[in-house]
Amino acid sequence: MTRNRLAPLTVLALLLGGCAGGLDQTSPIPAPLGAGDAVRVERIEVRSSFYNPRDAFHETFEAGVRPALDRCASGARPVTLRAWIHDLDRSGSLQREDGRVHLPGTVELVDRGRVIARARIAVDAPAPEGGLPAHRAATSQAFGAAICRDIFGR
């Protein structure tokens, strides 16, 4: 009798355990061949584990990645770029103990609700003078270059 009661709980635990592992361990999806010539990033969404408002970090991030994206994705079909920034402290300096700024994340290209490309991106750069605004700008520009390299091969 006890065995029959535990069976549904065991199945539920296995199902939930399988789902939870997929949230942080996203698989890369290579961009379709020629994506840089076919698509252009019309919209940029920035997400983090805490909250997702449009704030100063989002504005700086978008301004930092936009020039690189405009160069490497120059097609006609509009897509959305979703940048999930891991462990982002939006008010923090992004600076590590070694004095460098670091920004890890996962980027997806979304075309009409379907993910067409995904890559893990992590940038690491010397911390510029100027505090938080300069740190955000430097990592965002480096992130844009990494998206072009890792998603579009440019």
Backbone as JSON, one array per atom type, in Angstrom:
{
  "sequence": "MTRNRLAPLTVLALLLGGCAGGLDQTSPIPAPLGAGDAVRVERIEVRSSFYNPRDAFHETFEAGVRPALDRCASGARPVTLRAWIHDLDRSGSLQREDGRVHLPGTVELVDRGRVIARARIAVDAPAPEGGLPAHRAATSQAFGAAICRDIFGR",
  "N": [[0.81, -1.18, 0.0], [1.91, 1.3, 0.85], [3.89, 1.55, -1.01], [2.45, 2.02, -3.4], [1.44, 4.55, -2.88], [3.72, 6.12, -2.9], [4.67, 5.99, -5.5], [3.43, 7.89, -7.4], [4.52, 10.27, -6.35], [7.25, 9.85, -6.7], [7.44, 9.8, -9.51], [6.6, 12.44, -10.05], [8.68, 13.89, -8.78], [10.86, 13.13, -10.37], [10.08, 14.21, -12.86], [9.92, 17.0, -12.27], [12.55, 17.44, -11.46], [13.93, 17.01, -13.84], [13.0, 19.15, -15.37], [13.92, 21.41, -13.97], [16.7, 21.31, -14.28], [17.07, 22.12, -16.92], [16.68, 24.87, -17.0], [18.93, 26.45, -16.31], [20.86, 25.36, -17.89], [21.06, 25.85, -20.79], [20.98, 24.76, -24.12], [23.23, 25.39, -26.79], [22.23, 26.88, -29.89], [23.01, 26.88, -33.14], [23.17, 29.69, -35.34], [21.15, 30.08, -38.28], [22.61, 29.45, -41.52], [23.99, 32.25, -43.09], [22.61, 34.1, -41.57], [23.38, 36.64, -40.66], [23.21, 38.21, -42.92], [20.55, 38.02, -43.47], [18.87, 38.73, -41.3], [17.96, 41.4, -39.03], [18.52, 43.01, -35.94], [15.87, 44.15, -34.37], [14.71, 44.64, -31.92], [15.76, 44.73, -28.53], [15.88, 42.82, -25.68], [16.51, 42.77, -22.26], [17.19, 40.65, -19.67], [17.19, 39.48, -16.28], [17.85, 37.52, -13.32], [16.58, 38.73, -11.2], [14.8, 41.02, -11.69], [13.11, 42.64, -14.43], [12.94, 45.32, -15.48], [12.96, 48.18, -17.68], [15.76, 49.88, -17.29], [18.59, 51.84, -16.09], [20.76, 50.13, -16.56], [19.77, 48.52, -18.64], [19.39, 50.45, -20.66], [22.05, 51.35, -21.08], [23.23, 48.93, -21.83], [21.85, 48.31, -24.22], [22.59, 50.52, -25.81], [25.31, 49.99, -25.94], [25.58, 47.46, -27.25], [24.22, 47.8, -29.64], [25.61, 49.2, -31.89], [27.46, 47.21, -32.78], [25.72, 45.11, -33.43], [24.25, 46.28, -35.5], [26.18, 46.34, -37.45], [26.84, 43.62, -37.87], [24.5, 42.2, -38.34], [22.69, 42.75, -40.8], [20.4, 42.38, -42.32], [17.04, 42.19, -43.77], [14.89, 41.02, -42.4], [13.21, 41.45, -39.39], [14.25, 40.66, -36.08], [14.15, 39.67, -32.61], [16.43, 40.23, -30.01], [17.19, 38.47, -27.2], [18.69, 38.94, -24.22], [19.85, 37.24, -21.59], [21.11, 38.03, -18.64], [23.25, 36.6, -16.48], [23.13, 36.32, -12.97], [23.01, 39.11, -12.42], [23.71, 42.05, -10.77], [22.15, 44.8, -10.78], [22.74, 47.27, -9.72], [25.33, 47.0, -9.06], [28.94, 47.05, -9.59], [29.97, 45.44, -11.56], [32.52, 44.69, -11.39], [35.15, 42.51, -10.64], [37.1, 40.89, -8.05], [39.68, 40.83, -9.05], [39.95, 43.19, -10.37], [38.95, 43.39, -12.91], [36.21, 43.78, -15.23], [33.24, 41.9, -15.61], [30.86, 40.08, -17.47], [28.54, 37.72, -17.76], [26.29, 35.79, -19.8], [23.35, 34.59, -21.57], [22.33, 34.52, -24.89], [19.64, 34.9, -27.11], [18.27, 34.7, -30.37], [15.22, 35.66, -31.62], [12.68, 34.87, -33.77], [9.65, 35.75, -34.81], [8.48, 34.63, -32.46], [9.85, 32.23, -32.25], [12.8, 30.63, -31.22], [15.73, 31.06, -32.92], [18.43, 31.02, -32.73], [20.97, 30.48, -30.27], [23.32, 31.29, -27.76], [25.87, 31.0, -25.3], [27.38, 33.69, -23.72], [30.21, 35.35, -22.52], [31.92, 38.02, -21.24], [34.99, 39.59, -20.49], [36.86, 42.14, -19.29], [39.36, 44.77, -18.96], [38.83, 46.98, -16.23], [37.54, 50.11, -16.86], [38.35, 53.56, -16.08], [36.06, 55.64, -14.27], [33.99, 54.46, -12.94], [30.78, 52.91, -12.24], [29.04, 53.66, -14.56], [30.95, 53.65, -16.67], [31.93, 51.03, -16.49], [29.67, 49.54, -17.14], [29.25, 50.4, -19.78], [31.64, 49.55, -21.06], [31.54, 46.72, -20.76], [29.18, 46.18, -22.1], [29.72, 46.98, -24.75], [31.76, 45.15, -25.36], [30.25, 42.84, -25.11], [28.48, 43.09, -27.25], [30.28, 42.8, -29.41], [31.04, 40.15, -28.92], [28.6, 38.82, -29.34], [28.3, 39.18, -32.09], [30.5, 37.71, -32.98], [30.03, 35.1, -31.86], [27.37, 34.38, -32.45], [26.81, 35.24, -35.09], [29.18, 34.73, -36.42], [30.95, 36.71, -37.16]],
  "CA": [[0.0, 0.0, 0.0], [2.8, 2.45, 0.91], [4.59, 1.61, -2.3], [1.53, 2.62, -4.36], [1.31, 5.97, -2.58], [4.97, 6.79, -3.23], [4.93, 5.95, -6.94], [3.16, 9.18, -8.05], [5.48, 11.28, -5.86], [8.53, 9.57, -7.35], [7.32, 10.26, -10.89], [6.56, 13.89, -10.0], [10.03, 14.37, -8.46], [11.7, 12.94, -11.56], [9.68, 15.19, -13.87], [10.34, 18.33, -11.86], [14.01, 17.48, -11.47], [14.35, 17.15, -15.23], [12.68, 20.51, -15.84], [14.75, 22.4, -13.3], [18.05, 21.3, -14.84], [17.1, 22.78, -18.2], [16.58, 26.32, -16.91], [20.25, 27.07, -16.3], [21.76, 24.67, -18.81], [20.48, 25.95, -22.12], [21.83, 24.23, -25.19], [23.44, 26.34, -27.89], [21.58, 26.64, -31.17], [23.74, 27.69, -34.12], [22.34, 30.53, -36.21], [21.06, 29.57, -39.65], [23.61, 29.98, -42.44], [23.65, 33.54, -43.71], [21.7, 34.88, -40.72], [23.82, 38.03, -40.59], [22.73, 38.91, -44.12], [19.1, 37.87, -43.59], [18.12, 39.33, -40.2], [18.46, 42.58, -38.31], [17.98, 43.03, -34.59], [14.98, 45.3, -34.24], [14.39, 44.87, -30.51], [16.67, 44.11, -27.57], [15.31, 42.61, -24.35], [17.52, 42.41, -21.26], [16.55, 39.99, -18.53], [18.07, 38.95, -15.24], [17.1, 36.67, -12.41], [15.89, 39.49, -10.16], [13.67, 41.74, -12.27], [13.37, 42.93, -15.82], [12.44, 46.6, -15.96], [13.87, 49.01, -18.48], [16.44, 50.73, -16.33], [19.85, 52.4, -16.58], [21.58, 49.06, -17.12], [19.19, 48.15, -19.94], [19.68, 51.54, -21.62], [23.47, 51.31, -21.4], [23.48, 47.69, -22.55], [21.34, 48.45, -25.59], [23.46, 51.48, -26.51], [26.62, 49.38, -26.13], [25.57, 46.36, -28.21], [23.55, 48.19, -30.89], [26.5, 49.44, -33.04], [28.0, 45.94, -33.27], [24.63, 44.36, -34.06], [23.92, 46.93, -36.77], [27.22, 45.96, -38.42], [26.93, 42.17, -38.19], [23.18, 41.67, -38.72], [22.23, 43.85, -41.64], [19.36, 41.91, -43.23], [15.75, 42.86, -43.8], [13.91, 40.4, -41.51], [13.41, 41.87, -38.0], [14.23, 39.68, -35.0], [14.37, 40.18, -31.26], [17.56, 39.65, -29.29], [16.96, 38.36, -25.76], [19.93, 38.75, -23.47], [19.64, 36.86, -20.19], [22.37, 38.3, -17.96], [23.28, 35.75, -15.29], [23.54, 36.89, -11.68], [23.24, 40.54, -12.57], [23.4, 43.01, -9.72], [22.0, 45.97, -11.64], [23.35, 48.45, -9.11], [26.72, 46.66, -8.76], [29.95, 47.64, -10.48], [30.39, 44.4, -12.51], [33.96, 44.52, -11.21], [35.55, 41.39, -9.79], [38.21, 41.15, -7.12], [40.93, 41.01, -9.79], [39.95, 44.51, -11.0], [38.38, 43.33, -14.26], [34.76, 43.73, -15.29], [32.83, 40.6, -16.14], [29.43, 40.02, -17.74], [28.15, 36.47, -18.4], [24.88, 35.71, -20.14], [22.9, 33.76, -22.67], [21.66, 35.34, -25.88], [18.79, 34.2, -28.06], [17.62, 35.43, -31.45], [13.84, 35.18, -31.69], [12.01, 35.26, -35.01], [8.21, 35.46, -34.73], [8.2, 33.77, -31.32], [10.65, 30.99, -32.28], [14.24, 30.84, -31.01], [16.46, 30.55, -34.09], [19.85, 30.9, -32.37], [21.24, 30.69, -28.84], [24.72, 31.11, -27.38], [26.34, 31.54, -24.01], [28.35, 34.75, -23.95], [30.83, 35.89, -21.31], [32.99, 38.96, -21.56], [35.89, 39.91, -19.39], [37.67, 43.25, -19.81], [39.92, 45.64, -17.93], [37.86, 47.96, -15.74], [37.95, 51.47, -17.2], [38.09, 54.62, -15.1], [34.74, 56.23, -14.42], [33.0, 53.79, -12.1], [29.7, 52.08, -12.75], [28.64, 53.92, -15.96], [32.01, 53.22, -17.58], [31.98, 49.57, -16.44], [28.52, 49.05, -17.91], [29.49, 50.69, -21.21], [32.73, 48.69, -21.56], [31.1, 45.32, -20.88], [28.13, 46.11, -23.12], [30.38, 47.03, -26.06], [32.43, 43.85, -25.53], [29.18, 41.85, -25.27], [28.03, 43.23, -28.64], [31.29, 42.17, -30.27], [30.97, 38.7, -28.7], [27.39, 38.33, -30.02], [28.61, 39.12, -33.53], [31.43, 36.6, -33.18], [29.52, 33.79, -31.46], [26.08, 34.08, -33.08], [26.85, 35.48, -36.54], [30.46, 34.35, -36.99], [31.55, 37.92, -37.76]],
  "C": [[0.87, 1.26, 0.0], [3.52, 2.65, -0.41], [3.72, 2.29, -3.37], [1.36, 4.12, -4.13], [2.56, 6.75, -2.98], [5.25, 6.86, -4.73], [4.61, 7.29, -7.63], [4.13, 10.28, -7.61], [6.84, 11.09, -6.51], [8.51, 10.07, -8.78], [7.34, 11.79, -10.94], [7.95, 14.47, -9.71], [10.96, 14.23, -9.65], [11.36, 13.95, -12.65], [10.15, 16.59, -13.51], [11.85, 18.47, -11.85], [14.55, 17.66, -12.88], [14.1, 18.53, -15.76], [13.63, 21.53, -15.23], [16.15, 22.46, -13.89], [18.15, 22.06, -16.14], [17.07, 24.29, -18.13], [17.94, 27.0, -16.98], [21.2, 26.49, -17.34], [21.16, 24.67, -20.21], [21.48, 25.45, -23.15], [22.01, 25.29, -26.26], [22.67, 25.9, -29.13], [22.33, 27.49, -32.18], [22.77, 28.48, -34.99], [22.27, 29.9, -37.59], [22.15, 30.2, -40.53], [23.12, 31.28, -43.06], [22.75, 34.42, -42.87], [22.09, 36.35, -40.67], [23.36, 38.86, -41.77], [21.21, 38.89, -44.23], [18.32, 38.63, -42.52], [18.77, 40.62, -39.71], [17.79, 42.58, -36.94], [17.18, 44.32, -34.42], [14.76, 45.67, -32.77], [15.37, 44.11, -29.64], [15.96, 44.03, -26.23], [16.43, 42.17, -23.42], [16.78, 41.84, -20.06], [17.61, 39.55, -17.53], [17.21, 38.17, -14.27], [16.29, 37.45, -11.38], [14.65, 40.2, -10.68], [14.08, 42.23, -13.65], [12.85, 44.3, -16.29], [13.44, 47.26, -16.91], [14.49, 49.99, -17.51], [17.74, 51.23, -16.91], [20.75, 51.32, -17.16], [21.08, 48.68, -18.51], [19.54, 49.2, -21.0], [21.14, 51.51, -22.04], [23.82, 50.06, -22.2], [23.05, 47.81, -24.0], [22.21, 49.4, -26.4], [24.83, 50.88, -26.8], [26.64, 48.28, -27.18], [25.04, 46.77, -29.58], [24.52, 48.44, -32.06], [27.08, 48.15, -33.63], [26.92, 45.15, -34.0], [24.24, 44.96, -35.41], [24.94, 46.58, -37.85], [27.14, 44.49, -38.82], [25.6, 41.52, -38.54], [22.46, 42.75, -39.51], [21.12, 43.46, -42.61], [18.06, 42.67, -43.08], [14.76, 42.31, -42.77], [14.18, 40.8, -40.06], [13.32, 40.7, -37.03], [14.43, 40.39, -33.68], [15.59, 39.48, -30.68], [17.19, 39.66, -27.81], [18.3, 38.08, -25.11], [19.58, 38.47, -22.02], [20.99, 37.02, -19.51], [22.34, 37.56, -16.63], [23.79, 36.52, -14.08], [23.85, 38.37, -11.74], [22.81, 41.3, -11.32], [23.35, 44.35, -10.44], [22.59, 47.24, -11.02], [24.82, 48.21, -8.8], [27.66, 47.19, -9.83], [30.37, 46.7, -11.61], [31.87, 44.07, -12.35], [34.23, 43.38, -10.23], [36.73, 41.8, -8.91], [39.52, 41.4, -7.84], [40.98, 42.35, -10.54], [39.38, 44.52, -12.41], [36.86, 43.34, -14.17], [34.33, 42.49, -16.06], [31.32, 40.62, -16.35], [29.12, 38.71, -18.47], [26.65, 36.47, -18.73], [24.6, 34.69, -21.22], [22.09, 34.65, -23.6], [20.85, 34.45, -26.81], [18.33, 35.18, -29.14], [16.25, 34.81, -31.62], [13.19, 35.76, -32.94], [10.56, 34.8, -34.93], [7.89, 34.44, -33.64], [9.01, 32.49, -31.25], [12.12, 31.33, -32.12], [14.97, 30.22, -32.19], [17.96, 30.44, -33.84], [19.99, 31.16, -30.88], [22.71, 30.44, -28.59], [24.95, 31.65, -25.99], [27.45, 32.53, -24.33], [28.91, 35.16, -22.58], [31.95, 36.81, -21.74], [33.73, 39.33, -20.3], [36.84, 40.98, -19.93], [38.3, 44.03, -18.66], [38.87, 46.68, -17.5], [38.34, 49.37, -16.09], [37.73, 52.43, -16.03], [36.67, 55.12, -15.31], [33.63, 55.52, -13.68], [31.94, 53.04, -12.86], [29.28, 52.4, -14.19], [29.68, 53.44, -16.97], [32.13, 51.7, -17.63], [30.85, 48.98, -17.28], [28.76, 49.25, -19.41], [30.55, 49.75, -21.79], [32.27, 47.24, -21.74], [30.02, 45.18, -21.95], [28.73, 46.14, -24.53], [31.07, 45.7, -26.35], [31.39, 42.74, -25.76], [28.65, 41.9, -26.7], [28.99, 42.57, -29.61], [31.25, 40.65, -30.14], [29.72, 38.1, -29.34], [27.68, 38.17, -31.51], [29.52, 37.93, -33.83], [30.75, 35.25, -32.97], [28.19, 33.41, -32.11], [26.21, 34.16, -34.61], [28.16, 35.09, -37.2], [31.18, 35.5, -37.67], [32.36, 38.7, -36.76]]
}
